[in-house]
């Protein structure tokens, strides 16, 4: 398979809020022959009804004869199950095929799967994404990859179907480590924005008027631009859920303990998200840090 070949045989494993539209872009925008698998078969059937292609009964069956196999599941254990498990994709992949994982997982499991893929004569790229559900639906995700340069060059034209930015960050595991940095940055920015809005309300300021001004200066951020209105209104159903963020921050903090990094702010914000969960906000979006400040 080379870059000039427009159509590839692709398998996509995991049709959640991210995977469902990502697989759709591979089919419609990329023009690839896509076979999907989802733990809940009805979701796979729904995908086929919307986008065409076909679905399989197991990850291994979906991966059979595929040039590229994508996975996008929940956590390390889910990832192991659909890749190196008895009916995982590596049981069905042909030699020379490329496995691309879009799950946000640990760098450790990425290296584990890479070793298993190599033993099967396959290649692996860890490729977590940023941009949320909206980014997935609009095909404008940022994709952070770890892997071999030659393998990345082969896979990139296919990944481009659902991405706005695709970068190779280093060897296998580097994509996951980059995603950890991404989540560290988001945690701090959202907490700062939550405190600013809380402060502004207590001070009797017009939040919309204030943000219109400060967003044009050094305080401006994606979070401010896209979340201040919903935060000010106390609505938190606009994207990446608190449960998912806590999973990601647990990965971050575990890696920090391993590599010796000091992350006091990240650890504190993780505790704050725990408080949001106790408020009933497990499925609220990450901007709900404001809710714990206003719970009085």
Secondary structure, 3 states (H helix, E strand, C coil): CCCCCCCCEEEEECCCCCHHHHHHHHHHCCCCEEEEECCCHHHHHHHHHHHCCEECCCHHHHHCCCCEEEECCCCHHHHHHHHCCCCCHHHCCCCCCEEEECCCCCHHHHHHHHHHHHHCCCEEEEEEEECHHHHHHHCCEEEEEECCHHHHHHHHHHHHHHEEEEEEEECCCHHHHHHHHHHHHHHHHHHHHHHHHHHHHHCCCCHHHHHHHHCCCCCCCHHHHHHHHHHHHCCCCCCCEHHHHHHHHHHHHHHHHHHCCCCHHHHHHHHHHHHHHHCCCCCCEHHHHHHHHCCC
